Amino acid sequence: MPPLLFLPLLLGAFYDLGQAMSQDEKLRLRNQVIEMFDHAYQNYMDHAYPADELMPLTCRGRVRGLEPSRGDVDDALGRFSLTLIDTLDTLVLLNKTTEFEAAVRRVLSDVRLDNDIVVSVFETNIRVLGGLLGGHSMAVMLKEGGQHMQWYQDELLHMAKDLGLRLLPAFNTSSGLPYPRVNLKYGVRGPETRTGTETDTCTACAGTIILEFAALSRFTGDPVFEAHARRALDFLWEKRQRNSNLVGTTINIHSGEWVRRDSGVGAGIDSYYEYLLKAYILLGDDQFLQRFNIHYASIMKYISQPPLLLDVHIHKPLLPARTWMDSLLAFFPGLQVLKGDIRPAIETHEMLYQVTKKHNFLPEAFTTDFRVHWAQHPLRPEFAESTYFLYKATGDPYYLEAGRTILDNLNRFARVPCGFAAMKDVRTGSHEDRMDSFFLAEMFKYLFLLFAEEEDLPFDVEDYVFTTEAHLLPLSLSIAPHSSSSPLNTTSEVELDDSNFDWTCPNTRLLFPDPAFPRHLREPIRSAVDKSCPRPAPHREPGMGRPPLRAQDFMANNPEHLELLRRMGVNLIHLKDGRVQLVQHATQAVSAIAAEDGVRFMQEMMELSSQQQKEQLPPRAIQIVSHPFYGRVVLTAGPAQFGTDLSKSSTGVRGFVTVAEPYSGCSEIANAEYIQGNIALLQRGQCMFAEKARHIQKAGAIGGIVIDDNEGSSSDTAPLFQMAGDGRNTDDVTLPLLFLFHKEGNILLEALKEYREVEVLLSDKARDRAAIFKGKPLPGILIEGSADAQEAEEGCLTEATTSTSAEPINQSQMSTLELDESTSEEVQPTHEEVTEELGDLEAQVLHERDSEQRKEPVGESDPSSQTVDELLADWQEDLEAFRQMEKDEL
């Protein structure tokens, strides 16, 4: 990958953080961590308990069923005081023994596990079962100390076994992979218990069981839990792609076929890899390490492109599956530390740190040029986790400063009177009324450990392994009695003694004889940025003697305007995604006054962007209603700020599509006789959108669809903008005009090529088929009870949303502004440091794929020769990534 790909990230000044932090300062930060924990925990206990989670903006508890549903996110809630259980071992680590003892008594007296409620097997395992086991481990440790918990008689362990037994019915599948959900009271019985109907689960959901289930077996002596967890892991291992040795993101729990074949280290897969390595550390079974090492070699060969970690296709691992990364991959540098592979850990962590400094928090997803892809941040702890492990491995005080940054940003941007609120949008600083239990379970553990001295800790953390929820399981479990007699248990017991642990993890003291080593890995990235992003100081000189160019007048295809920009020190750079980037260097202007005009021009562009964003319209729908689609294909399109307002039309605009000649639509339409009464297809570029609309309207068109001319552009990788006018009065345009990216537009063009006559419905939102065909005979495929109708109902709807907004300009830096390449048609800047992005996009696809279409094609194929069904199938795989993060953990 070209090294310039990540250069836009590291704008801004930096300073050397290599000097040691004083003990007084570490003590201050350690105390600050404790104060912040108290603020979050006490507000939960005061305002939310016994509810599962705190709603910090409204100062009340989140009770499932009483609050509006948030979809799959709510599957973590089971009316079992989730946050309290998830926090038990954090209390002990932070030396809050009295509070821990009181919390355990509350759990034992108040919490019920037999609720008639459907919960996520994955979330309940890592948060509740893990929390109970971590609490039990701490209670036993304190009891053995002789001063606390002397009354404890394994009550938490009994609750853990009760919960484990309630989760076991989910594993009753032919493959051994668990159903993703289970009813705590009734298990898995089918639709009547709202369980057992799912066919798919994520790899992490099925592969993140072994630590908790094995610990439960070792603690209780009942091998059934560990046996089921091992069986699930064995099945996933067998189903790996044998050539790439990678696993997909979603798998069919019955057949073992990969439903989503993209592979990475983030959402949907992340903790599967984590648990392979940690299962080896905890249980001492070499098989887990062997599998992890094989996977890890493939990750470093195909997915790791330092400092980036990019998803690939498991069957074609040299092809990237997406151009963005999700925040859950921030755990991976910490896992690499456990592996002993420090160099890439340092590089990826540095990239994440710079994204954090740029946006205050890690956005849920960000692009390869480090723009916001999904703007939320639910106070995830993975970056703090990796920061702690890297400090542990390197001793570099740089990571203490990174921890300070995390603390400062939490207090400045997330702290509210009743706790800490998740960020709804990292760009605007808006909040969401949620404080997930993992914030208390993980974030404060890792931050406290980062700043703590050895004497501050109530026990030696080296004697424990952290689960993915940061619960503490003792390494002594590796030599605890357990039976291998269960028919499900296919692995042999390995007898270990203390000397075996010397080689489970590398000795970090031998890794860094040169304490400057980590800094040497970071500096090349920064120096490369400094060379490409100078920060000149302007000098006043005589001006140009001509009036400056105003942003509202600018047209990117006007040679005179481009010359004016050059004189102001503003350059145009064409980006691969179809936009152009405006970059101003004050020193390249012909005079200081010209440089000031350039700064003013950039500011005006952003003001214009902000104004246009306030006027944003919701996306529109293009629904293919002709044979063989019959309304099952819905493409969400960008609207125009002029022409017919489809939101005010109850029926929309329906007609057959015809390609305009010329395709650009920038001159009089030559095939007006074919355009008349139909919807014209146009190509983006060469003139303004309003001009295209006027030409097709004159030719008698009833609507228009503009298709992006940037090959490969797609709604799942680029923000969609709304089409602006030309600065003149556009009241004369009375037809609707919609915009499609190239990938979505190609679906329409291929349909036209294959079926010759394609009818579409332009509307404000997708219509159901009954409404589309109202007053007309339904096609046979849609008649109720037909075989085709039943097959049609198997189609799936996927919705993807990307939103971005503005950031203030920093005049002390080089000025950068990204515009759409169609600036000749509209001026809508995007943001990168001083860059602003426009628009929200929702892309929807409704289609069906039979079993033959779902099979992986053999060999390479020419994209230009793909059928409509193949295009839809490929696009569906990409778009499902958006829903997956919400579904798996986000």
RAVEN-V692406 format. One line per field, one symbol per residue. psi: psi as a letter, one per 20 degrees, with the letter a starting at -180 (. if undefined). burial: b if it has 16 or more other C-alpha atoms within 10 Angstrom, else e. A space follows every 50 residues. Layout:
psi->???
burial->???
//
This chain:
psi->pphihjhigkqqqrqpkiqqpqhgghgghghhggggggggghhghhigpj rgrpnihjlrqopphhqppjbhhiiipjlklghggiigiggghjkmgghg ghgghgghhhpqjkqnqprpggghghggghgghgggghggghghijhrki iplkghhghghggghhhhhhjmrhhipqqiqqphgicoiahhjkrjiqiq qqghhhjlhggghgggghgijoihghggghggggggghjqohgikqqahp qpighjqpgpjqpbjbphhfiggghgghhgggikohhggggghgghhhgh hghompjqopqrphhmiipqirkrqqihiihhhhhhghhjnhghgggghg ghghgghhjhroqhqqrijkqpgpiqoklqihhhghgghhhhhhjoihhh hghhgggghghhhiprhkbppqphoihijqrqmqnqhighhgghghhghg iqrhiipiroiijqqprijkqoppiihhjqpqqjiphiojqqpppqrhhh ihjhqqoihihmhoiighhhhhhhgghhghhimqmqpqqprqahkqqqpq hiippijohhhhhggghjjpqpppqhjirqppppohiiqirhhhghhggh ggghhhggggghhhjqqqrrpopoirpkgljiooppqprqjrapohijph iapprqqppqoqhhkjapphlhhhhpjrpppqqqrhrqghggghghhhij qirqopppiopiqqiiiqpprqprajirpjiiojqqpqpqrggghhgghh ghhhigopprpprhrpqqhhhgjpiqppqhiippiqhhghhhiiqqpppp ppqraqqqqoiirpppppqqikhhhqonqrpoekqpqqqqpopqporqpr hhhiqpqprqqohijqrghggggghggghihghghhhgi.
burial->eeeeebbbbbbbeeeeebeeeeeeebeebbebbbebbebbbebbbebbbb bbbbbbbebbbbbbeeeeeeeeebbbbbbbbbbbbbbbbbbbbbbebeeb bebbeebeeebebbeebbbbbbbbbbbbbbbbbbbbbbbbbbbeeeebbe ebeebbbbbbbebbebbbbbbeeebbbbbbbbbbebbbeeeebbbbeeeb bbbbbbbbbbbbbbbbbbbbebbbbbbbbbbbbbbbbebbeeebbbbbbb bbbbebbbbbbbbbbbbbbbbbbbbbbbbbbbbbbeebbebbbebbebbe ebbbbbbbbbbbbbbbbeebbbbbbbbbbbbbbbbbbbbbebbbbbbbbb bbbbbbbbbbbbbbbbbbebbbbbbbbbbbbbbbbbbbbbbbbbbbbbbb bbbbbbbebbeebbbbebbbbbbbbbbebebbbbbbbbbbbbbbbbbbbb bbeeeeeebeeeebbbbbbbbbbbbebbbbebbbeeebbeeebeeeeeee eeebebebeeeeeeeeebeeebeebbeebbeebebeebeeeeebeeebbe beebbbbeeebbebbbbbbbbbeeeeebbbbbbbbbbbbbbbbbbbbbbb bbbebbbbbbebbeebbbbbbbbbbbeebbbbbbbbbbbbbbbbbbeeee ebbbbbbbbbbebbbbebbeebebbbbbbbbbbbbbbbbbbbbbbbbebb bbbbbbbbbbeebbbbbbbbbbbbbbeeebeebbbbbbbbbbbbbbbbbb bbeeeeebbbbbbbbbbeeeebeeeeeeeebbeeeeeeeeebeebebbbb bbbbbbbebeeebbbbbbbbbbbbbbbbbbbbbbbbbbbbbbbbbbbbbe eeeeeeeeeeeeeeeeebbbbbbebbbbbbbbebbebbbb
//
